[in-house]
Amino acid sequence: KLNLFYGDFHALLDVSMTVEEKAITAIIGPSGCGKSTLVRCFNRMNDTIIGVRVEGQVLVDGRDIYAEGTDLMQLRKKAGMVFQHPTPFPLSIYDNVAYGQRVHGEWRSDKLDWIVEESLVHVQLWDELKDRLHGPALDLSAEQQQRLCIARLVAIKPEIILMDEPCSALDPIATSHIEELMRKLEEEYTILIVTHNMQQAARVSRNTAFMLLGELIEYGETSRIFQNPKDERTREYIAG
C-alpha cells in the first residue's frame, strides 16, 4: 500500500508488489504513469524533491526503508541507480570505478586496483580499457560510459540495481550489449528496470509490472503478462 504525493498530486496509488530476488523485473506503462517514481522509492531518491510525501511501506530485507533512523548512505549502497543517460564523473576511468569505495573509506591502492579490475571485468570492459584506466571517462562511447556507470555501481557490492530506461540514449546494437550484460548481472543481483520498450521488457525480464496513472494494474510473469494479460487495460497497452 505504497502511496506517494508530489504536493497535492497523488503520484502512486496503493502500490503493492513483491520483487523477486536475483531476477529482472520490468516496469512498463505510458509516460507519466509513475514508473520512475516507483523505482526511485527503493533507494529514497524521491526524498530530494521538495514537497514529496510517502505513505505505506517499502520493505528491503524485511525492514521498512522509510522508517525513522534509516541510514540513507547504506541504503543507497545496497540499492544503486543507473540513469537514463550515462552519468560518468569528469574523472579518469579508474577514479570513476573506485569512487564509491573511497566514499565508504577504502583507500588502499592494492585493494582498489583489484576492485577496479574485478568491476570492469564484470561489465566486460576490462580488455577494452585496461591500458587506458587513467584516461578521461568522458572520452568513452555512450555504451562504454553506461557500462562504466554500472561498473561504478557493482564496485560497491549492492544487492539491488535500479535502472531507469538505461538504454534510451543508446543505438540498437549498444542496447543489445547492455541487455546481454543485464542477463549476466541477474545471476548475482536483483534488478528493476523502467522501460518504454516493451520488446526489451519481453526479452530481458522474468516479471513485468504494468502501471497506469500511478496505479499498478497488473503484475506477474512476463510471458503471461504479454501473452495472456488478465486486465483489458494491459491488453490494450501491449497491443498498442
Phi, psi and chi 1 to 4 in degrees:
 res  aa     phi    psi   chi1   chi2   chi3   chi4
   1 LYS       -   54.0  -66.5 -170.6  177.5  -63.2
   2 LEU   -82.4  125.7  177.4   67.6      -      -
   3 ASN  -124.7  141.2  -71.7  -90.1      -      -
   4 LEU  -135.8  137.6 -175.7  140.5      -      -
   5 PHE  -122.6  134.4  -59.1   83.0      -      -
   6 TYR  -100.3   93.7  -65.9  115.5      -      -
   7 GLY    64.7 -119.5      -      -      -      -
   8 ASP   -90.1   -7.4  -65.5  -30.2      -      -
   9 PHE   -84.8  124.8  177.1   65.0      -      -
  10 HIS   -89.8   99.7 -163.1  170.2      -      -
  11 ALA   -88.2  -34.5      -      -      -      -
  12 LEU  -124.8  130.5  -64.7  178.3      -      -
  13 LEU  -117.0  102.8  -69.3   75.3      -      -
  14 ASP    49.0   49.1  -80.9  -23.9      -      -
  15 VAL   -78.4  124.7  173.9      -      -      -
  16 SER  -130.8  125.0  -65.9      -      -      -
  17 MET  -160.3  156.2   63.1 -170.9  -65.6      -
  18 THR  -117.2  122.9  -60.5      -      -      -
  19 VAL   -91.3  127.4  178.0      -      -      -
  20 GLU   -72.8  136.8 -174.8  176.9   -8.3      -
  21 GLU   -73.8  142.9 -173.4  176.6   22.1      -
  22 LYS    51.0   52.7  -68.1 -174.5  179.4  176.6
  23 ALA  -151.6  160.4      -      -      -      -
  24 ILE   -96.9  124.2  -61.7  173.0      -      -
  25 THR  -112.0  123.1  -63.4      -      -      -
  26 ALA   -96.8  142.6      -      -      -      -
  27 ILE  -117.8  117.1  -56.4  175.0      -      -
  28 ILE  -118.5  165.8   63.4  172.0      -      -
  29 GLY   148.8  165.2      -      -      -      -
  30 PRO   -68.2  166.2   23.6  -32.1      -      -
  31 SER   -58.0  139.8  -64.4      -      -      -
  32 GLY    79.5   13.0      -      -      -      -
  33 CYS   -90.1   -6.2   69.4      -      -      -
  34 GLY   107.7    7.2      -      -      -      -
  35 LYS   -60.3  -55.0  -56.1 -175.3  -61.5  -64.7
  36 SER   -66.1  -37.5  -65.4      -      -      -
  37 THR   -59.2  -43.0  -64.4      -      -      -
  38 LEU   -63.4  -48.0  176.9   60.0      -      -
  39 VAL   -61.9  -38.5  162.6      -      -      -
  40 ARG   -69.1  -14.6  -74.0  166.9  172.5  -97.7
  41 CYS   -69.5  -25.3  -74.1      -      -      -
  42 PHE   -74.3  -17.1  -74.6   92.3      -      -
  43 ASN  -129.9   18.8   67.0   -7.0      -      -
  44 ARG    58.8   35.4  -71.7 -175.0   52.2  173.3
  45 MET   -71.5  -21.1  -74.8 -161.4   66.3      -
  46 ASN   -66.5  -18.1  -65.5  -47.0      -      -
  47 ASP   -59.2  -23.8  -70.5   17.4      -      -
  48 THR   -78.3   -6.2   62.6      -      -      -
  49 ILE   -97.4  126.8  -58.6  170.6      -      -
  50 ILE   -64.7  134.6  -65.0  171.7      -      -
  51 GLY    90.8    1.4      -      -      -      -
  52 VAL   -77.7  136.4  163.5      -      -      -
  53 ARG  -134.5  135.7  177.1  167.2   53.3   89.7
  54 VAL  -120.9  136.4  174.2      -      -      -
  55 GLU  -125.9  152.3  -62.9  174.5   -3.0      -
  56 GLY    95.6 -163.8      -      -      -      -
  57 GLN  -132.6  148.9  -68.1 -177.8  -48.4      -
  58 VAL  -125.1  113.1  177.6      -      -      -
  59 LEU  -101.8  125.0  -58.3  173.8      -      -
  60 VAL  -122.5  121.1  176.9      -      -      -
  61 ASP    54.8   36.3  -65.9  -24.5      -      -
  62 GLY    80.3   -0.2      -      -      -      -
  63 ARG  -110.7  137.2  -63.8 -175.8  177.4 -176.6
  64 ASP   -76.2  113.7 -178.7   11.2      -      -
  65 ILE   -73.6   -9.7   64.3  173.1      -      -
  66 TYR   -95.4    4.4  -79.2   89.7      -      -
  67 ALA   -69.5  150.9      -      -      -      -
  68 GLU   -60.3  139.5 -168.0  173.4  -19.1      -
  69 GLY    91.4    1.3      -      -      -      -
  70 THR   -63.1  131.5  -63.0      -      -      -
  71 ASP   -81.5  104.9 -175.4  -29.5      -      -
  72 LEU   -68.0  -31.9  -68.2 -175.9      -      -
  73 MET   -65.3  -42.8 -178.6  174.9  -78.6      -
  74 GLN   -68.7  -37.7  -72.7  -57.4  -47.4      -
  75 LEU   -61.6  -43.9  172.0   63.7      -      -
  76 ARG   -76.8  -15.5  -71.6  166.7 -173.9  161.2
  77 LYS   -75.8  -36.7 -178.2  180.0  178.9 -175.5
  78 LYS   -74.7  -36.8  179.1  175.4  -74.0 -168.8
  79 ALA  -127.0   97.3      -      -      -      -
  80 GLY   -99.8  160.8      -      -      -      -
  81 MET  -117.9  137.8  177.9   78.4   80.8      -
  82 VAL  -114.3  128.4  177.0      -      -      -
  83 PHE   -96.1  174.0  -64.2   95.3      -      -
  84 GLN   -60.9  -45.6 -177.0  172.3    1.8      -
  85 HIS  -107.0  140.3  -64.5  -80.7      -      -
  86 PRO   -54.6  138.4  -23.5   33.5      -      -
  87 THR  -127.3   54.4   55.4      -      -      -
  88 PRO   -66.8  148.9   25.5  -33.0      -      -
  89 PHE   -76.1  153.7  -59.2  140.7      -      -
  90 PRO   -75.4   59.9   27.4  -34.0      -      -
  91 LEU  -131.9 -177.1  -56.5  168.7      -      -
  92 SER   -71.8  164.6   70.3      -      -      -
  93 ILE   -57.0  -46.7  -66.4  163.3      -      -
  94 TYR   -58.7  -49.3 -177.0  100.9      -      -
  95 ASP   -67.6  -29.0  -72.1  -23.2      -      -
  96 ASN   -62.2  -48.4  -96.7  -88.9      -      -
  97 VAL   -70.0  -36.5 -178.4      -      -      -
  98 ALA   -79.1  -12.2      -      -      -      -
  99 TYR   -54.2  -51.6 -172.8   88.3      -      -
 100 GLY   -63.4  -41.1      -      -      -      -
 101 GLN   -62.9  -38.6  -77.2  -72.0  -17.9      -
 102 ARG   -65.7  -40.9  -73.6  173.0  172.8  155.8
 103 VAL   -58.6  -36.3  166.6      -      -      -
 104 HIS   -90.9   12.5  -70.0  -78.4      -      -
 105 GLY   101.3    5.8      -      -      -      -
 106 GLU   -94.8  114.9 -178.6   57.6   72.6      -
 107 TRP  -124.6    0.6  -74.2   89.7      -      -
 108 ARG   -69.3  123.5  -67.9  171.1  -66.3  173.0
 109 SER   -64.5  -37.4   58.8      -      -      -
 110 ASP   -66.6  -39.5   56.9  -22.5      -      -
 111 LYS   -67.0  -42.0 -177.2   72.6  178.8  -66.5
 112 LEU   -65.8  -39.0  -71.0  175.5      -      -
 113 ASP   -57.8  -43.9  -71.3  -11.5      -      -
 114 TRP   -67.4  -41.8  179.4   81.0      -      -
 115 ILE   -65.1  -42.4  -70.9  168.4      -      -
 116 VAL   -63.1  -46.3  168.3      -      -      -
 117 GLU   -62.7  -48.7  178.7  175.3  -12.2      -
 118 GLU   -57.9  -43.1 -178.9 -169.9   45.9      -
 119 SER   -68.0  -40.6  -58.2      -      -      -
 120 LEU   -70.0  -34.2  -69.6  173.4      -      -
 121 VAL   -62.0  -41.7  166.8      -      -      -
 122 HIS   -57.6  -36.8 -136.5   65.1      -      -
 123 VAL  -102.8   14.8  -59.4      -      -      -
 124 GLN    59.6   42.6  -60.9  165.8   -5.7      -
 125 LEU  -116.5  -10.6  -86.7 -178.8      -      -
 126 TRP   -60.1  -48.8  175.3 -109.5      -      -
 127 ASP   -62.5  -33.6  -70.9  -21.4      -      -
 128 GLU   -74.4  -33.6  -65.4  176.3   46.9      -
 129 LEU  -116.2   -2.3  -58.0 -177.7      -      -
 130 LYS   -61.4  -24.4   61.6 -175.6  178.3 -177.1
 131 ASP   -95.4    3.1  -64.3  -35.5      -      -
 132 ARG  -137.6   34.8   45.2 -169.7  -68.8 -149.5
 133 LEU   -61.5  -27.6  -66.6  178.2      -      -
 134 HIS   -99.6   12.4  -61.6  -70.6      -      -
 135 GLY   -85.7  163.1      -      -      -      -
 136 PRO   -69.1  133.4   20.2  -28.4      -      -
 137 ALA   -64.8  -28.1      -      -      -      -
 138 LEU   -71.7   -8.7  -64.0  178.4      -      -
 139 ASP   -84.7   -7.5  -75.3   -7.2      -      -
 140 LEU   -76.1  160.8  -59.3  176.7      -      -
 141 SER   -68.0  166.0   69.4      -      -      -
 142 ALA   -59.2  -42.5      -      -      -      -
 143 GLU   -64.6  -44.2 -179.2 -163.5  -18.1      -
 144 GLN   -62.9  -39.0  -72.0  174.9  -38.0      -
 145 GLN   -62.8  -41.2  -72.6 -174.2   14.5      -
 146 GLN   -67.4  -40.5 -166.1   66.5  -61.9      -
 147 ARG   -62.4  -39.9  -75.8  176.8  179.1  -92.4
 148 LEU   -62.2  -40.6 -178.6   66.7      -      -
 149 CYS   -63.7  -36.0  -68.0      -      -      -
 150 ILE   -69.1  -39.2  -64.1  170.0      -      -
 151 ALA   -62.6  -41.6      -      -      -      -
 152 ARG   -59.2  -36.4 -173.4  175.3   66.0 -161.1
 153 LEU   -73.4  -46.9 -174.9   54.8      -      -
 154 VAL   -59.8  -30.6  165.5      -      -      -
 155 ALA   -61.5  -26.0      -      -      -      -
 156 ILE   -96.3    8.6   60.2  171.8      -      -
 157 LYS    58.1   61.1  -55.5  -64.9 -176.9 -173.4
 158 PRO   -74.4  172.2   32.5  -36.3      -      -
 159 GLU  -104.2  -28.1  -64.5  176.5   18.0      -
 160 ILE  -125.4  133.2  -58.9  164.0      -      -
 161 ILE  -115.3  121.5  -63.3  177.7      -      -
 162 LEU  -102.8  127.0  -50.1  170.4      -      -
 163 MET  -123.8  119.0  -65.1 -176.4  160.7      -
 164 ASP  -104.5   93.4 -167.8   -3.8      -      -
 165 GLU    49.5   58.1  -63.7 -169.4   61.8      -
 166 PRO   -68.9  -12.3   28.4  -36.8      -      -
 167 CYS  -112.4    5.1  -60.4      -      -      -
 168 SER   -66.9  -23.1   65.1      -      -      -
 169 ALA   -97.8    7.8      -      -      -      -
 170 LEU  -110.7  154.8  -55.8  178.5      -      -
 171 ASP   -78.4  168.7   63.9   39.3      -      -
 172 PRO   -57.4  -37.6  -27.9   36.4      -      -
 173 ILE   -68.8  -45.1  -66.7  174.1      -      -
 174 ALA   -63.0  -37.9      -      -      -      -
 175 THR   -60.0  -43.6  -66.3      -      -      -
 176 SER   -64.2  -33.8   69.3      -      -      -
 177 HIS   -67.8  -41.3  -67.7  162.0      -      -
 178 ILE   -67.3  -37.7  -64.9  -65.5      -      -
 179 GLU   -64.3  -40.6  -71.7  178.0    2.1      -
 180 GLU   -60.8  -41.3 -178.4 -176.2  -18.0      -
 181 LEU   -63.7  -41.8  172.9   59.7      -      -
 182 MET   -59.3  -43.4  -71.6  168.2   56.2      -
 183 ARG   -63.3  -32.3  -75.1 -170.7  -75.0  -92.6
 184 LYS   -71.3  -43.0 -173.2  171.9 -176.0  -64.8
 185 LEU   -66.3  -26.8  -67.7  172.4      -      -
 186 GLU   -58.4  -24.6  179.9 -175.3   18.2      -
 187 GLU   -65.6  -24.0  -61.5  169.2    6.8      -
 188 GLU  -120.1  -18.0  -62.3 -178.8   46.4      -
 189 TYR  -129.2  152.3  -58.4   96.8      -      -
 190 THR   -86.7  124.3  -58.8      -      -      -
 191 ILE  -122.6  130.0  -60.4  173.7      -      -
 192 LEU  -115.0  129.9  -74.0   92.9      -      -
 193 ILE  -127.4  126.5  175.8  173.2      -      -
 194 VAL   -87.3  129.2  169.5      -      -      -
 195 THR  -147.5  140.9  179.9      -      -      -
 196 HIS   -88.0  -12.7  -82.5  -69.6      -      -
 197 ASN   -90.9  101.2 -174.7  -29.1      -      -
 198 MET   -67.7  -31.0  -73.4 -174.4  -72.1      -
 199 GLN   -63.2  -37.4  -69.9   80.6   10.5      -
 200 GLN   -64.1  -45.4 -178.5  175.3   72.4      -
 201 ALA   -57.8  -43.1      -      -      -      -
 202 ALA   -66.5  -33.9      -      -      -      -
 203 ARG   -74.6  -42.2  -75.5 -167.6  -61.6  -96.0
 204 VAL  -106.8  -21.4  -56.6      -      -      -
 205 SER   -97.4  151.8   68.3      -      -      -
 206 ARG   -88.7  -35.3 -172.9 -179.8  -55.5  176.0
 207 ASN  -129.5  152.0  -58.7  -61.4      -      -
 208 THR  -135.1  137.7  -65.7      -      -      -
 209 ALA  -113.3  131.5      -      -      -      -
 210 PHE  -107.1  123.7  169.8   56.6      -      -
 211 MET  -114.5  147.6  -63.5 -165.7   68.8      -
 212 LEU  -148.6  120.9 -174.3   64.6      -      -
 213 LEU    51.8   42.6  -61.0  174.9      -      -
 214 GLY    83.0   -0.5      -      -      -      -
 215 GLU  -109.3  138.5 -176.5 -178.5   -7.3      -
 216 LEU   -81.3  106.1  178.5   60.2      -      -
 217 ILE   -79.1  -43.9  -57.6  -61.8      -      -
 218 GLU  -156.3  144.7 -168.9  163.9   -7.0      -
 219 TYR  -149.0  131.5  177.6   49.0      -      -
 220 GLY   176.0 -166.3      -      -      -      -
 221 GLU   -60.7  136.8  -72.2 -171.6   12.0      -
 222 THR   -56.8  -42.5  -63.2      -      -      -
 223 SER   -59.6  -40.6   57.1      -      -      -
 224 ARG   -71.4  -43.4 -175.9 -166.6   64.9   74.3
 225 ILE   -57.5  -40.9  -67.2  -70.0      -      -
 226 PHE   -83.1  -30.2  -82.1   84.7      -      -
 227 GLN   -98.7  -30.3  -65.1  169.4   18.7      -
 228 ASN  -147.0   62.6 -172.2   30.0      -      -
 229 PRO   -65.0  148.5   22.7  -31.9      -      -
 230 LYS   -86.4  -28.8  -64.1  177.4 -179.3  177.3
 231 ASP  -100.8  134.7 -166.8  -71.7      -      -
 232 GLU   -61.8  -31.4 -174.8   61.1   26.2      -
 233 ARG   -66.2  -36.6  -67.6  166.9  -68.4 -179.2
 234 THR   -64.4  -45.8  -47.7      -      -      -
 235 ARG   -59.1  -44.1 -172.1 -175.7  -50.6  -84.1
 236 GLU   -66.7  -39.7  -71.4  178.5   -3.1      -
 237 TYR   -66.2  -46.6 -179.2   74.2      -      -
 238 ILE   -64.9  -33.5  -71.5  172.1      -      -
 239 ALA   -79.3   -6.4      -      -      -      -
 240 GLY    86.5      -      -      -      -      -
